[in-house]
């Protein structure tokens, strides 16, 4: 049997699951099936905030090999927002084909109907999806709660991989971000 875009999966073999999905989308819980399928295709990332754990507990659960000094100071600061009520967060990673400033990224979020992430989202994402940052830096830009690091510049949390180490650091907001970064944005909940 010749290999197609599905590799070793034949069209006949694929037809069964595809028909099953079509029936479920048209059935009683069709809207839920459809929304879940769209999430799967968009490679969205869903997690819970406000689960009663402290930021220190979540940071420890992230098991970072290195947390930058400035990132650690920001996380420990009272300005670091932390949800007190449970909420499911839906994150989309946005990719650009050119280098952009933070302001340009946030303007693009607004055009696409996306919200800025919170700083808590960076920790929750790093805990639930630790391997995603192996492929590219993930930037959590937010203007709603800009924090000035002890050395002066405003910044943003970044999940990064340096060799074999998973890292969490704080980088300047006024930086031009390179095209290989991905930017975490909250998708509006319906």
C-alpha positions in Angstrom: 0.0 0.0 0.0 1.5 3.4 -0.9 2.2 5.9 1.8 0.3 9.2 1.8 0.3 12.3 3.9 -0.9 10.1 6.8 2.1 7.8 6.6 1.0 4.2 7.1 -2.6 5.1 7.8 -4.8 4.3 4.8 -7.7 6.4 3.7 -10.1 3.6 4.6 -8.6 3.4 8.1 -8.9 7.2 8.5 -12.5 7.3 7.3 -13.8 5.6 10.5 -12.5 8.1 13.0 -13.4 11.0 10.7 -17.0 9.8 10.3 -17.2 9.4 14.1 -16.1 13.0 14.6 -18.6 14.2 12.0 -21.5 12.3 13.8 -20.4 13.8 17.2 -20.2 17.3 15.9 -23.7 17.0 14.5 -25.1 15.3 17.6 -26.5 16.5 20.9 -23.2 17.8 22.3 -22.0 19.0 18.8 -20.9 22.5 19.8 -18.7 21.1 22.6 -17.1 18.5 20.2 -16.6 21.2 17.6 -15.0 23.7 20.1 -12.7 20.9 21.4 -11.7 20.0 17.9 -10.8 23.6 17.1 -8.7 23.8 20.2 -6.9 20.7 19.1 -6.2 22.2 15.7 -5.0 25.5 17.1 -2.7 23.7 19.6 -4.1 25.7 22.5 -3.0 25.2 26.0 -5.6 25.1 28.8 -4.9 25.1 32.5 -6.5 26.2 35.8 -5.5 29.3 37.9 -6.8 30.0 41.4 -6.5 26.4 42.6 -5.5 27.4 46.1 -1.8 26.8 45.7 0.7 29.5 46.3 3.0 30.9 43.6 6.0 29.4 45.5 4.3 25.9 45.3 3.6 26.3 41.6 7.1 27.6 40.9 8.6 24.6 42.7 6.3 22.3 40.7 7.7 23.8 37.5 11.1 22.2 38.3 13.1 24.8 36.5 16.8 24.2 36.3 17.4 27.9 36.6 15.3 30.9 37.6 16.8 34.3 36.9 17.4 36.6 39.9 15.2 39.3 38.5 12.4 36.8 37.7 12.6 35.4 41.3 12.4 38.9 42.8 9.3 39.7 40.6 7.6 36.4 41.6 8.2 37.1 45.3 7.0 40.7 45.0 3.4 41.7 46.0 2.9 43.2 42.5 2.9 39.6 41.0 -0.8 39.0 40.4 -2.1 35.7 41.7 -5.7 34.5 41.1 -7.8 33.7 44.2 -10.8 32.3 42.3 -10.6 29.2 40.0 -10.6 30.1 36.3 -9.8 28.0 33.3 -7.3 29.8 31.0 -7.0 29.1 27.3 -3.5 30.1 26.0 -2.6 30.4 22.3 1.0 30.7 21.2 1.3 33.4 18.5 4.1 33.3 16.0 5.3 36.1 13.8 7.5 36.0 10.7 9.4 39.1 11.6 11.0 40.8 14.6 8.6 42.9 16.6 8.6 45.3 19.6 6.4 44.5 22.6 4.0 47.2 21.6 3.6 45.7 18.1 2.9 42.3 19.6 0.3 43.6 22.0 -1.3 45.6 19.1 -1.5 42.4 17.1 -3.1 40.6 20.0 -5.8 43.2 20.1 -6.4 42.9 16.3 -6.8 39.1 16.7 -9.2 39.4 19.7 -6.7 38.0 22.1 -6.0 39.2 25.7 -2.7 39.8 27.4 -1.6 36.9 29.6 -1.0 37.4 33.3 2.4 36.7 35.0 0.7 33.8 36.8 0.0 32.3 33.3 3.8 32.0 32.8 4.2 29.8 35.9 1.1 27.7 35.2 2.1 27.1 31.6 5.6 26.1 32.6 4.2 23.6 35.1 1.6 22.0 32.8 3.5 22.1 29.5 7.2 21.9 30.5 8.4 20.6 27.1 7.0 23.3 24.9 9.8 25.7 25.7 12.3 23.2 24.4 11.4 24.3 20.8 11.4 28.1 21.2 11.3 30.9 23.8 7.8 31.7 25.1 7.2 35.3 26.0 4.5 36.4 28.4 4.0 40.1 27.6 1.5 42.1 29.6 1.1 45.9 29.9 -1.6 45.7 32.5 0.9 45.1 35.3 4.3 46.2 34.1 7.0 45.8 36.8 10.3 47.6 36.9 13.1 45.3 37.8 15.6 46.4 40.5 18.0 47.6 37.8 15.4 49.9 36.2 14.0 48.4 33.0 10.4 47.2 32.6 10.2 43.5 31.7 8.4 40.3 30.9 8.7 36.7 31.9 10.2 34.3 29.4 10.3 30.5 29.4 13.5 29.4 27.7 15.8 26.5 27.1 19.6 26.9 27.3 21.2 23.6 26.3 19.8 21.0 28.6 18.4 23.5 31.1 14.8 24.8 31.3 14.9 28.4 32.4 12.6 31.1 33.6 13.9 34.6 33.3 12.8 38.2 33.1 13.7 40.2 29.9 13.2 43.9 29.0 9.8 45.0 27.7 11.4 47.6 25.4 13.2 44.9 23.5 12.7 44.0 19.9 11.7 40.3 20.0 13.3 37.9 17.5 11.0 36.0 15.1 11.8 32.6 16.6 10.0 33.6 19.9 6.4 32.6 20.5 4.0 34.9 22.4 1.5 33.6 24.9 -2.0 35.2 24.6 -5.2 34.5 26.4 -8.1 33.4 24.1 -11.3 35.0 25.2 -13.6 32.5 27.0 -17.2 32.2 25.8 
